Amino acid sequence: MEALTLNDYIFAFTLTLLAGISTSIGAVLAFFSKDKNYTFLSFGLGFSAGVMIYVSFAEILVKSRESFFEIYNDDVKAEIYMLIFFFLGMIFTALIDKFIPKDVNPHEIKNSSELSVLKNKSKHSVLDIKKLKRTGTFTALAIAIHNFPEGFATFTAALENPTLGISIAIAIAIHNIPEGMSVSLPIYYATKNRKQAFKYATLSGLAEPLGAVLGFFILYPFFNEASLAIIFAFVAGIMIFISLDELLPASKVYGKAHSSIFGLILGMMIMSSSLVAFKI
């Protein structure tokens, strides 16, 4: 990695912060959302998946492999180590999901009928209200846990390649919107307090820049060609898992016909175009 300036760190942190607080957008949308009116969200989730999948395979894994080759000067070893840490990134994300209860896991997307139940006040008893608030609170905590590695991924990518960082930040920001909704909906309909629902959703997103800062300073003494190679392969694994396990299934739930696949294709097209433009 080339010598970095203070402006480079500020830029990377700002991107990560903006990606994280997009949960606030989801919180606001939840207040005004209408049942079964999620076509644009479906398109956006497909777009986010397209960006993440393309950039992971076409750019991030390539950078990891190149870094491993610089270390070992051996194509086979570079390929093997890249694949090991790529799959470890996927396993790491899967383990996080495994230990988070299904009803508060942000990767367990609610469909429109489940959202309707949350928004139908007449169906809530006193016990239901308490359960709703608990669901929103624990969902916020679960999202915060998920956002730590995502924040570090955005921050590291932005330091290495600003265009790559912007693309990843946009993709993560889009996928954070429904997560903000999943926090604010139960809290809002349990407490009737928009400020509280907004606060919980926003705080869950702030774990992203916090994860970036903590992750960077913990690993900073070890930053070299080897650590970057490992981080990029690991990050690619995280992003592919999120795309396949969360974004694409969610885009199908929220969407109509081919809205999600159109978003996926457009995301790949824009991502590939921006990467080419950066290299010209």
ABEGO torsion letter per residue (X at the ends): XBBBBAAAAAAAAAAAAAAAAAAAAAAAAAAABBBGBAAAAAAAAAAAAAAAAAAAAAAAAAAAAAAAAAAAGBAAAAAAAAAAAAAAAAAAAAAAAAABBAAABAABBBBAAAAAAAABAAABBAAAAAAAAAAAAAAAAAAAAAAAAAAAAAAAAAAABAAAAAAAAAAAAAAAAAAAAAAAAAAAAAAGBAAAAAAAAAAAAAAAAAAAAAAAAAAAAABBAAAAAAAAAAAAAAAAAAAAAAAAAAAAAABBEAAAAAAAAAAAAAAAAAAAAAAX
